[in-house]
């Protein structure tokens, strides 16, 4: 299988991987720690919202029938019997010819059925015993009725939803101090190769510092996983099998970097020929990163990414991030592409779809995708500038400037300058 690899599409490879993933358990966390997590079950309104009739503005609570004859020229004068602040419980019921001064969010007094804003009364700034009402109101006008927004028992957030700031606000409104969430997946991470040095080691001939592990660790945490970093693994198959077996006991998924090609020392590629390993895929129709590999070992998935930084980065976005999102309980794990115009022609043919690193810009209402043209998978100098992958279809002669291309974004655009123009 190492030397007779079956080519499959990115979509097929991801499907094979996702269908083998198990389900995570759930846990309860304090709401202050729930941001970015995934809800483990539906959440329900514990009471009506609002849970009392209230004023949505600063003004006067009145009986609409008392304002029928009111006009700017002939205001109706009502007796002010109480001032009600937000949080107060009214103590005086409105009788005929009476009004209560009321603030935004305050409870309506008994008998009131409308609110008139300060600006529609005479001398709105004055605090007086009477108020002049300068227009008529209808029953229910400017009143927020109990339960009009959300009724008790209504689903307020669904299982599988990402908990964002708005979700936290609605959960807090209904008193959820603790929230059931899907347990974060534990993602093991290691690199292969005796050529790798730790970041704090001095550089020596023939060696390189390990940049992939730190990059992948940050991406795993960003995607919602818990990265567990293991020591670099030597290029020895028997050692690798024992090492990986032990690591898999501690994690939900193991991600490796390097060793996926067909070289003499590519240990992850060699592992796919072992009887205890179940191969999911080891050749994908994409550039860079076509040798990206996945297999099952000890009942758990291993995703083996290329050692080249650019290909490793792409492999994470296409396969590892959806894996983490799926394990985290998300309902939508595949990123959708958008369309943009190619900013500069790309005419290099390729037998497989090519994913160019680049960024997005907008000019006069048109969205452009700008490749960085640092095509070699091992080049990482422009990796920090990458905002998206521009997909150039297989075959043909590439794409010309101005043609529409599919774009897979992986971060928020920074709206860089295109072709020397300031946008």
N, C-alpha and C positions, 0 to 999 in steps of 0.2 A: 504493500500500500504506500510505502514511502516513495517508491520510484514509479508507481503506476496510479497516480492520483486522478480522481474523478472530479472534473470541473463542474461546479454548481454556481448558481447566482447568489448574490448577497441575500435576496429575499428567501430563497430556499434554505440557505445556511442558518439564517436567523430563526426561521420556523423550526428547523430541526433542534436548535438549541433551546428555544423557549418551551417547546412541548415536553422537554425532559426536566423542567424545573419543578421542584416541589413547592409547597406553600409554607410560608412563615407563620409562626404563632403570633399571638398578640400580647400586648402588655399595656398597663395603664401608666400614664405620665402626667405630671402636673401640667396644667394648661400653659404655664410659662415655658415649658420645654416642648410643646407640641408643634411649634411652627416648623413647616417643611416636612412633617411626618404624614403618613397616610392613615386615614380613618379605618378602623377595623370593623366597624358596624355602622348602621344608620343611627342618626341622632335625632331626637324628637323634642319639640317645644314642650317645656314643662308647665307653661302657663300661656295665657293670651298675651299678644304683643300688639299695642300697649295693654297693660293689665288693668287700666282704668281709663275713663274718658279724660282727655287732656287737651291743653291748648298748644298748637304748633307755633304760636307767635306771641309777642308781647302786645297786650291790649286790654280789652274789657270783656268779661263774660256777661252776656245779656240774655234776656228772653227775646227771641226774634219778633214775637208779636208786639213787643213794646217799641219796636223800631219802624213799624210799618209807615208811619207818617214822616219819618226823618228825611231831610234833604240838606244840601249845603247851605241853602238860604234860610231854612227853618229847622234847625237842629232840635232833636228831642232830648230833653234833659232828664237824666236818671240819677237817682241817689246812689252814691258809692258806699257800700256797706262793709267792704273788707278788701284787704290786699293779700293776694295769694302768691307766694313764691314757689319755685320748683322745690318739691319735697314736702311742702305743707299739705295738711289735710284741711279742706275748707270747713269752717264752723258755722257759716251762715247760709241758709238756703235763700235763693233769690225769690222775692215776692214781686208782685206787680210794681213796675216803675223803679226797680233796683238794678244795680250792676255791681260786679266785683272787679277790681283792678287785678290783672292776672299776668304772670310771666310765662315765657316759653317753657313747655314741659310740665307745667303745673296742672294739678287735678281740677276738673270742672266742679263748681259747686252744684248742689242739687237745685233743680229748677232752671239752670242755664241750658240753652240749646244752640248758642252761636257765640262767636268771638269777633269783635271788631278791633282792628289794629289801631294803635295809638294815633297813627298819621291820619286816620279818618274821623278823628274827634276834634273838638275845639280845644285849643291850647293843650296839645298832647304832652308837653313837658310838665304841665302843672299837676301837682298832687292836691286835689281839692275834694270837697264833700259831694260835689256833683260833677257829672261829665256830660258834655254836649255831643250827641251822636249825630253825624252829618250824612248818614245814608242808611237805607233800610237793609236788613239782612234776612236771609231765608233760614229756616230751621236746619241745623247741621252745618251751616257755613263756617269754615275755618275751625272745625272740631275734629280731632283725631279720636275716633270711637274705639272702645275696648275691642281688641282682637281684629281690627280692620287690616292690620298688616300680616299677622300670623296667628292662627288659631291653635290653642292647646292641642297637642297630639300630632301636629303637622311635622313631616320630616324636614329638618332644617339643614342637614348635611348628610350626604350618602356615603356608604361604604366605598372605599377606593378613591375618595376625593383627596387631593392634596390640601393640607391645612395651610391656608395662606392667612394674611392679616385679617381679611374680612371674615374668614371662618372663625378665627379666634374671637373676633368681636361678637359674632352671633352666639358662639358657645358660652362666652362669658355672660352675655345677656340672660341666658337661661340657666345660669348657675352651675355650669359644668367646670368645677375646679380641677377635676381629673378626667382625662380623655383616653378612651381605648384606641390604641394605634397598633399598626403592624410592626412587629419587631424588625429592627434594622438588620439587613443581611451582613454577615461577617465575610469579608472578601480577603482571602489570602493573596499575598503578592510576593513574587520572587523573580529574580533574573538569573539567567544561565550564562555560563562562560567564565573561564579562568582569566580572560582578558580584562575583567571588570575590577575597578578600584572603587573603594568608598570615597565619598565626596571630600573627606578630610585627608585623604592620602596623597602624597606627592606623586606627580605624574612621572612615569618612566617609559622608556621606549617600548612600543608594542602593546601598551596598555591604554585603556580609556576609563574615565570616571563614569560611574553608573548614574546616568541622568533619568533613565526611564522609570526607575522605581519611585523616585520622588514625584515625577510628573503623574504617574498613574495613581499614586497615593492621594494626591490632591484631587484628581478627577473622580476617584471613588468616593471620597468624602463629599464632593460637590454633588454627586448623583444620589447621595443618601445612604451609602454603605459605610461600614466600619472597616477601614483598611488594617490588615494585620501583616506587618512586614516580616518576612523570613530572610535568613541569610542567603547570599548568592549560592547557587547550586552548581557543582562542577559538571563537566561534560562526561559523565560516566553513567551508563544506563542503569547498572545494578544499584549504584548509589542513589540515582535519581528515583527509581521505583520505591525504594525504602523511604526516602525523604518525603516524596509526595504523599505516600500512604499515611505517614505520621501527620503531615500538615493538614490533610483532608479531614482528620478527626476533629480539627479545631475550627473549621470554617464551613460556610455554605457553598462557596465557589472558590476555586483557586485560579488566579490569573498569573501567567508567566510571560516573560519577555525574553525573546531570543530562542535560538535552537529549533526553528520550525522549517528550515530549508532542507536541502538534500546533501549538505556537506558531511564530511566524515565525523564531525563532532556535534552535529545537530541532534541533541539528545531527545528533545520533545518530538521531533519527527520520527526518530527510531522507536520511541515508546508506542507509537500507533500500531506497530507490528507485534506487540506483546499480547499474549492470549487474554490477559486480565483486563486489557483496555478495550473499550467499545468506541470505535471511531464514529464521530458525527460528521465531520468534514475536515479536509486538509488542503483543499484547493478551491479558491473562489475567483469568479470572474470579476476582478477589480484590480486596479493599479493605483497606488502601491498596495502591498500587503497581500498579494494573492496566496502565499503559503499559510495564511492565518488558519489555525487548526483548533478544533475542539473535540474532546473525547470525554467519555465517562470512565471514572476509576473509583472503585469502592462506592459506587452508587451516587457519586457526586460529579458535577461538571468541572472540567478544566478548560479554560480558554487560553490558548497559547498564541500570543501575539508576536509579531515580528520584532526583532531587536533594533531595526532601523527606527529612529525616533519618529519620523513623519508617518511611517506605516503603522507604528505602534499606536500613535495618537489617533489615526483614522480607525484602526481596529477597535480601539476602545469605544469610540463614538458609535460605530456600527453594531457592535456586538456586546460589549461589556455594559455600557450604559443601559440599553434595553433590558439586559439581564437583571441589573440592580433594580430598575424600576418595576419589573415584573415581580421579583421577589419581595419588593416593598409594598406590593398590593395595588399598584397603580393600574387603572383600567386602560389607559392609553400609554403604550411604551414605545411605539414606533414614531419617530419624528417625521412629520410631513415635510415634503419639499415645497419650495416656493419658486416662482419664475422670476427671472431678472434678465436684463440684456447684458450680454458679454461686453465688457468695457474695451478689451483689446483682443484682437484675433489670436486664436490658438489653433495651429494647423498641423500639429504633430499627430500622425495617425496612431491608433492603438487597437489591438484586437479585443480588448476588454474595456468596459467603462472606466474612465480615468477620473479620479477625485482630486481636483486641484485645490490646494489651500488658497484662501484669499479673503477678501472682505467686501462688505456691501456699502455702497454709497448711493445717494439720491441727488439727482440734478434736474431741476425744473419739473418735478413731479414724476420722474422716471427712475426706476430702481436699476442700478448697474451692479454687476458682479465683477470685481477686479482681482484677477489671479496675481499671486506674488511671483510666479514663474521660478520659484525655487523647487524644481520638480524632483530632484533626487531625494529618495525616501530617507537617506541618512542625514540630510541637511536639516539642522535645527535652528539656524540663525534667525529665521523669520517666523518660527513656530509661535512665538509670543504675540505676533500680530494677527494670527489666524482667527477669523470670525465665522468662516463657513467653508464648505467644500462645494466647489463648482463641478458639476458632473458633465463630463464630455462623453457623449455616446461612443460606443465601440464602432470601429471601422471608419470608412469615409476619410475625409480630410480635415477632421476637427470641426471647429466652429469659427465663423467670422464675427468681427466686432459688430455689435448691434443685433445679432441673432439672439433669440430667447434660449436660455439654458435653465435646467433644473438646478436648484441650489438647496443644499442641506446646511442650515445654520446651526451653530453650536454655542453661540454666545451673542449677547446684545451688540448690535452694530455701534461702532464709535464714529461713524460718518467721516471717514478720512477724506483727504483731498484726492480727486481723480484727475489724472493727466495734467497736473499743474494748476487745476482750477480750484478755487476755494468755494466750497459748497455751503 
